[in-house]
């Protein structure tokens, strides 16, 4: 059990008693990791606010989870350096779900029972997030997910929120672009996991609204080494564009094999692969690939008058200084998630029991978009905060 640091106003007899206990080995006071005794004033002298964070630090979703964890760690240092939350230090306890649904549920149960966390961040993927959200809702534990699927927050459940744009937002943004270009026939090749299946559902649902026909619908497994058979089937259709929904390495493999097969139509990838890892995996074959993404993907291309410009600049510069690389959208999901929790805690006066209710009223300009939560919307974003980019000269460039 952690001991509180004794303040100077305690009676002398109490101090004397503690000294005697220490001399007899009857009590040990916790020391900070640096070995120095903190002052008995300010945030460090108070009980920390403990938050759990479950990210995919290993497994297929690790390109998502690792930057999310790094962003949260960076923000915790900033928050505590500025005095914490309502004068209390913020402590984030991390767990790795190994990109596995069962591991995610085991991890959240551990954090609740052993660490007594008051709120949760995570997970990186849709499957793990859905399992966590079910448990968190039953426990009335506020949770903010970093996964994209619409079903995480639709239908709305008390205390369950998310930071990424949903597959609905991505679908509408892509279809808006296709309508502008006069494209009416699409093929789909999506991961069979919950993320890819969510995109399949939304693409089929909204296609008629934009005058679009789905002429081919194919799936692949997250760990499949090749998708050439699906691409061959698609090549035999009259599709004008191929839409791919998945997380790396799948989309990069598809792009490379499509080039080898001379597919001959443009490829649009979902925001699940919107990071530098995609560029690394796809190499020269990625030239000309289109992608729907958040603005953080191209921080140096955002208009200075954009409401998100200042926070994107601040976060990008801080992240690059800490990790010697620019953040991607996944890092932004973690950064926005913790900022939203902290904003909620501040508005709740530090009372975590009110956090779920208070978050429904939070308005926050983040690196992912401008969040406006409500009782009916626990994602708070629209497709208008997404952009279309093209891989050009090995880099992402905004399509004007």
Wavefront OBJ file of the C-alpha trace (Angstrom):
o trace
v 0.000 0.000 0.000
v 1.346 3.447 -0.916
v 1.901 5.832 2.033
v 1.010 9.494 1.790
v 3.875 11.894 2.372
v 3.518 13.520 5.786
v 2.777 17.241 5.677
v 4.524 19.693 7.999
v 1.381 20.570 9.965
v 1.119 17.156 11.646
v 1.501 17.119 15.385
v 5.076 16.491 16.620
v 3.948 13.312 18.389
v 2.778 11.862 15.064
v 6.110 12.683 13.479
v 7.949 11.107 16.380
v 5.852 7.961 16.035
v 6.683 7.666 12.368
v 10.379 8.046 13.079
v 10.187 5.257 15.660
v 8.308 3.001 13.237
v 10.897 3.615 10.555
v 13.737 2.831 12.914
v 12.077 -0.457 13.866
v 11.387 -1.411 10.250
v 7.633 -1.048 10.782
v 6.997 1.044 7.658
v 8.691 2.024 4.393
v 7.840 5.116 2.459
v 7.643 4.769 -1.317
v 10.422 6.529 -3.197
v 10.156 7.993 -6.699
v 11.982 6.176 -9.476
v 14.821 8.679 -9.398
v 15.511 7.983 -5.721
v 14.803 11.565 -4.644
v 12.209 12.463 -2.016
v 9.544 14.737 -3.540
v 8.415 17.868 -1.786
v 5.315 17.581 0.391
v 3.528 20.263 -1.587
v 1.851 20.463 -5.018
v 0.465 17.679 -7.182
v 3.166 15.146 -6.240
v 2.065 15.150 -2.597
v -1.462 14.037 -3.488
v -2.952 10.685 -4.436
v -2.640 10.200 -8.233
v -5.549 9.851 -10.610
v -5.004 6.425 -12.129
v -6.065 5.692 -15.729
v -5.639 2.406 -17.598
v -4.423 2.202 -21.202
v -4.596 -0.994 -23.251
v -2.885 -0.770 -26.618
v -1.703 -3.333 -29.177
v 2.023 -3.124 -28.518
v 2.730 -6.459 -30.224
v 0.983 -8.406 -32.986
v -0.579 -7.155 -36.251
v -1.956 -3.965 -34.686
v 1.349 -2.875 -33.139
v 1.922 -0.170 -35.813
v -1.211 1.413 -34.316
v -0.614 0.722 -30.646
v 3.023 1.735 -30.295
v 2.548 5.357 -31.456
v -0.621 5.586 -29.332
v 1.366 4.627 -26.229
v 4.183 7.015 -27.105
v 1.737 9.901 -27.514
v 0.087 9.167 -24.176
v 3.437 8.943 -22.384
v 4.464 12.282 -23.876
v 1.219 13.928 -22.783
v 1.385 12.515 -19.236
v 4.781 14.178 -18.772
v 3.368 17.462 -20.033
v 0.287 17.290 -17.804
v 2.201 16.410 -14.659
v 4.852 18.998 -15.430
v 2.082 21.599 -15.460
v 0.707 20.536 -12.066
v -1.402 17.496 -12.924
v -5.206 17.403 -12.954
v -6.818 19.609 -10.313
v -3.548 19.501 -8.393
v -3.255 15.692 -8.525
v -0.666 13.775 -10.569
v -1.902 11.676 -13.466
v -0.750 8.063 -13.606
v -1.368 5.888 -16.673
v -0.949 2.114 -16.316
v -0.281 0.378 -19.651
v -1.129 -3.142 -20.804
v -0.479 -4.926 -24.114
v -3.439 -6.803 -25.618
v -1.129 -8.443 -28.188
v -3.684 -7.525 -30.888
v -5.970 -10.178 -29.416
v -9.601 -9.780 -28.336
v -9.357 -12.170 -25.383
v -6.130 -10.597 -24.120
v -7.776 -7.159 -24.214
v -10.622 -8.286 -21.965
v -8.187 -9.996 -19.579
v -6.154 -6.790 -19.414
v -9.093 -4.500 -18.615
v -10.286 -6.856 -15.880
v -6.787 -6.789 -14.374
v -6.579 -2.999 -14.463
v -9.960 -2.648 -12.785
v -9.443 -5.271 -10.078
v -5.754 -4.740 -9.240
v -4.966 -1.172 -10.270
v -8.365 0.379 -9.450
v -8.264 2.643 -12.522
v -11.007 5.272 -12.813
v -11.120 5.363 -16.620
v -9.744 3.516 -19.648
v -8.076 4.241 -22.971
v -8.021 1.600 -25.713
v -7.739 -0.499 -27.520
v -6.028 0.040 -30.869
v -8.168 -2.395 -32.860
v -11.901 -2.783 -33.288
v -12.189 -6.375 -32.033
v -10.319 -5.782 -28.755
v -12.149 -2.468 -28.261
v -15.568 -4.082 -28.604
v -14.741 -6.638 -25.921
v -13.358 -3.951 -23.620
v -16.338 -1.687 -24.213
v -18.785 -4.419 -23.248
v -16.973 -4.980 -19.941
v -16.505 -1.244 -19.272
v -20.179 -0.510 -19.911
v -21.216 -3.222 -17.459
v -18.795 -1.849 -14.854
v -19.835 1.770 -15.533
v -16.190 2.531 -16.266
v -15.602 5.431 -18.718
v -13.689 4.250 -21.785
v -12.331 6.037 -24.838
v -11.383 3.745 -27.716
v -8.729 4.337 -30.383
v -10.472 2.033 -32.900
v -12.457 3.156 -35.923
v -15.519 0.927 -36.335
v -18.851 2.667 -36.008
v -20.319 -0.097 -33.805
v -18.057 0.872 -30.894
v -20.220 3.917 -30.215
v -23.309 3.099 -32.268
v -25.623 2.461 -30.574
v -24.577 4.830 -27.816
v -23.681 3.312 -24.445
v -23.153 5.287 -21.261
v -19.475 6.109 -20.746
v -18.185 4.582 -24.015
v -16.504 7.019 -26.433
v -13.940 6.911 -29.254
v -11.490 9.268 -30.968
v -10.899 8.025 -34.552
v -13.107 8.864 -37.475
v -15.485 5.987 -38.066
v -15.851 3.830 -41.135
v -18.995 5.886 -41.831
v -16.937 9.102 -41.959
v -14.314 7.476 -44.179
v -16.924 6.019 -46.507
v -18.730 9.327 -46.960
v -15.492 11.225 -47.552
v -14.345 8.727 -50.196
v -17.736 8.704 -51.911
v -17.801 12.494 -51.956
v -14.468 12.412 -53.811
v -15.676 9.719 -56.232
v -18.823 11.684 -57.006
v -16.717 14.749 -57.816
v -14.686 12.602 -60.231
v -17.732 11.025 -61.864
v -16.843 7.487 -60.724
v -19.879 5.232 -60.284
v -18.570 1.632 -60.107
v -16.344 0.330 -57.311
v -14.719 -2.916 -56.202
v -14.002 -3.684 -52.539
v -11.209 -5.789 -51.046
v -11.424 -5.567 -47.268
v -9.990 -7.399 -44.284
v -12.454 -9.940 -42.856
v -11.800 -8.673 -39.316
v -14.242 -6.282 -37.554
v -12.497 -3.183 -38.957
v -12.625 -4.312 -42.578
v -16.112 -5.776 -42.197
v -17.306 -2.450 -40.815
v -16.072 -0.709 -43.946
v -17.771 -3.313 -46.143
v -21.057 -2.650 -44.370
v -20.840 1.129 -44.719
v -19.647 1.104 -48.339
v -22.631 -1.034 -49.337
v -25.023 1.007 -47.207
v -24.106 4.461 -48.547
v -23.267 3.596 -52.173
v -26.819 4.231 -53.495
v -26.899 7.638 -51.793
v -23.907 8.730 -53.904
v -25.006 7.033 -57.128
v -22.366 4.311 -56.771
v -22.644 0.597 -57.607
v -20.553 -2.111 -55.951
v -19.530 -4.473 -58.763
v -17.132 -6.683 -56.771
v -16.912 -7.579 -53.081
v -13.866 -9.555 -51.910
v -12.302 -10.273 -48.512
v -8.935 -11.393 -47.174
v -7.613 -12.628 -43.832
v -5.485 -10.330 -41.680
v -2.520 -12.713 -41.863
v -2.943 -13.754 -45.516
v 0.395 -13.488 -47.374
v -1.201 -12.929 -50.795
v -4.446 -11.495 -52.225
v -3.665 -12.110 -55.901
v -6.655 -14.422 -56.437
v -9.078 -11.758 -55.209
v -7.355 -9.118 -57.327
v -7.587 -11.338 -60.403
v -11.360 -11.608 -59.916
v -11.632 -7.834 -59.530
v -9.597 -7.279 -62.692
v -12.259 -9.181 -64.601
v -14.979 -6.679 -63.641
v -15.817 -3.211 -64.927
v -14.874 -1.542 -61.620
v -13.444 1.955 -62.013
v -11.682 2.028 -58.652
v -10.657 -0.421 -55.912
v -11.322 0.477 -52.273
v -9.184 -1.353 -49.701
v -9.950 -1.375 -45.972
v -7.509 -2.898 -43.504
v -4.440 -2.195 -41.429
v -0.855 -2.871 -42.462
v 0.612 -4.996 -43.905
v -2.492 -6.138 -45.861
v -3.158 -2.940 -47.838
v 0.502 -2.598 -48.814
v 0.556 -6.206 -50.057
v -2.566 -5.553 -52.114
v -1.052 -2.469 -53.729
v 2.155 -4.291 -54.688
v 0.302 -7.300 -56.110
v -2.144 -5.050 -57.972
v 0.795 -3.429 -59.732
v 2.279 -6.827 -60.604
v -1.079 -7.916 -62.057
v -1.459 -4.612 -63.925
v -4.862 -4.054 -62.316
v -5.200 -0.808 -64.223
v -7.562 1.110 -61.903
v -6.890 3.547 -59.033
v -6.673 2.211 -55.482
v -8.091 4.061 -52.474
v -7.034 2.837 -49.033
v -8.854 3.439 -45.760
v -7.412 5.401 -42.840
v -6.452 2.081 -41.214
v -3.167 2.194 -43.122
v -2.608 5.949 -43.001
v 0.907 6.003 -41.577
v 4.562 5.945 -42.554
v 4.635 2.154 -42.186
v 2.456 1.893 -45.298
v 4.962 3.939 -47.291
v 7.803 1.780 -45.995
v 6.041 -1.488 -46.867
v 4.685 -0.490 -50.271
v 7.826 1.167 -51.644
v 7.754 2.433 -55.221
v 4.542 0.500 -55.924
v 2.649 2.990 -53.762
v 3.064 5.879 -56.177
v -0.363 7.267 -57.035
v -2.292 5.383 -54.348
v -5.047 7.457 -52.762
v -6.050 7.387 -49.106
v -8.631 8.940 -46.811
v -7.077 10.213 -43.583
v -7.043 12.756 -40.806
v -5.112 16.007 -41.162
v -2.352 14.908 -38.783
v -0.982 12.695 -41.558
v 0.330 15.839 -43.307
v 0.954 18.378 -40.506
v 3.069 20.681 -42.668
v 0.313 20.983 -45.299
v -2.504 22.249 -43.036
v -3.741 25.795 -43.649
v -2.687 28.142 -40.828
v -6.295 29.337 -40.492
v -7.607 25.833 -39.867
v -8.964 25.514 -36.267
v -6.814 22.390 -35.820
v -3.609 23.947 -37.114
v -2.192 25.141 -33.791
v -2.682 21.908 -31.868
v -1.439 19.801 -34.789
v 1.715 21.939 -34.932
v 2.280 21.721 -31.164
v 1.781 17.980 -31.010
v 3.843 17.248 -34.138
v 6.798 19.290 -32.937
v 6.704 17.783 -29.433
v 6.388 14.222 -30.725
v 9.214 14.686 -33.234
v 11.477 16.124 -30.521
v 10.749 13.150 -28.256
v 10.834 10.300 -30.768
v 12.696 11.699 -33.787
v 9.756 11.033 -36.117
v 6.506 12.729 -37.001
v 3.321 11.355 -35.416
v 0.696 9.588 -37.487
v -3.059 9.522 -37.017
v -2.835 6.648 -34.558
v -0.591 8.646 -32.242
v -3.190 11.390 -32.544
v -5.968 9.057 -31.409
v -4.107 8.365 -28.174
v -3.226 12.016 -27.679
v -6.815 13.160 -28.192
v -8.152 10.340 -26.032
v -6.141 11.325 -22.983
v -6.789 15.031 -23.548
v -10.520 14.327 -23.633
v -10.345 12.329 -20.398
v -8.410 15.099 -18.701
v -10.815 17.761 -19.963
v -13.681 15.686 -18.625
v -11.990 15.258 -15.247
v -11.387 18.993 -15.003
v -15.013 19.769 -15.792
v -16.057 17.154 -13.241
v -13.904 18.798 -10.578
v -11.728 15.695 -10.441
v -14.721 13.493 -9.546
v -14.237 10.415 -11.774
v -17.734 9.139 -10.977
v -19.129 12.035 -13.027
v -16.747 11.545 -15.958
v -19.063 9.579 -18.253
v -21.830 12.134 -17.871
v -19.534 15.138 -18.243
v -17.824 13.809 -21.396
v -21.142 13.973 -23.241
v -20.917 17.760 -22.997
v -17.243 18.172 -23.893
v -16.189 20.214 -26.911
v -12.524 19.937 -27.815
v -10.384 20.824 -30.819
v -7.943 17.954 -31.249
v -5.388 16.750 -33.746
v -7.936 14.291 -35.201
v -10.757 16.793 -35.559
v -13.126 19.083 -33.712
v -14.937 16.905 -31.166
v -18.481 17.752 -30.139
v -19.797 14.963 -27.959
v -23.485 14.734 -27.092
v -25.932 12.302 -25.542
v -26.574 10.929 -29.048
v -23.011 11.056 -30.412
v -20.060 9.573 -28.514
v -17.607 10.089 -31.380
v -18.292 13.765 -32.015
v -16.644 14.016 -35.445
v -17.833 14.439 -39.036
v -16.406 13.386 -42.404
v -15.554 17.032 -43.126
v -12.479 16.812 -40.892
v -11.040 14.062 -43.112
v -8.904 14.675 -46.171
v -7.958 12.792 -49.328
v -4.239 12.302 -49.924
v -2.110 10.801 -52.682
v 1.234 9.036 -52.435
v 3.539 11.208 -54.513
v 7.331 10.889 -54.622
v 7.155 8.539 -51.681
v 5.210 10.976 -49.484
v 1.590 11.780 -48.672
v 0.275 14.881 -50.436
v -3.143 16.499 -49.921
v -5.383 16.288 -52.955
v -6.621 19.787 -53.661
l 1 2 3 4 5 6 7 8 9 10 11 12 13 14 15 16 17 18 19 20 21 22 23 24 25 26 27 28 29 30 31 32 33 34 35 36 37 38 39 40 41 42 43 44 45 46 47 48 49 50 51 52 53 54 55 56 57 58 59 60 61 62 63 64 65 66 67 68 69 70 71 72 73 74 75 76 77 78 79 80 81 82 83 84 85 86 87 88 89 90 91 92 93 94 95 96 97 98 99 100 101 102 103 104 105 106 107 108 109 110 111 112 113 114 115 116 117 118 119 120 121 122 123 124 125 126 127 128 129 130 131 132 133 134 135 136 137 138 139 140 141 142 143 144 145 146 147 148 149 150 151 152 153 154 155 156 157 158 159 160 161 162 163 164 165 166 167 168 169 170 171 172 173 174 175 176 177 178 179 180 181 182 183 184 185 186 187 188 189 190 191 192 193 194 195 196 197 198 199 200 201 202 203 204 205 206 207 208 209 210 211 212 213 214 215 216 217 218 219 220 221 222 223 224 225 226 227 228 229 230 231 232 233 234 235 236 237 238 239 240 241 242 243 244 245 246 247 248 249 250 251 252 253 254 255 256 257 258 259 260 261 262 263 264 265 266 267 268 269 270 271 272 273 274 275 276 277 278 279 280 281 282 283 284 285 286 287 288 289 290 291 292 293 294 295 296 297 298 299 300 301 302 303 304 305 306 307 308 309 310 311 312 313 314 315 316 317 318 319 320 321 322 323 324 325 326 327 328 329 330 331 332 333 334 335 336 337 338 339 340 341 342 343 344 345 346 347 348 349 350 351 352 353 354 355 356 357 358 359 360 361 362 363 364 365 366 367 368 369 370 371 372 373 374 375 376 377 378 379 380 381 382 383 384 385 386 387 388 389 390 391 392 393 394 395 396 397 398 399 400
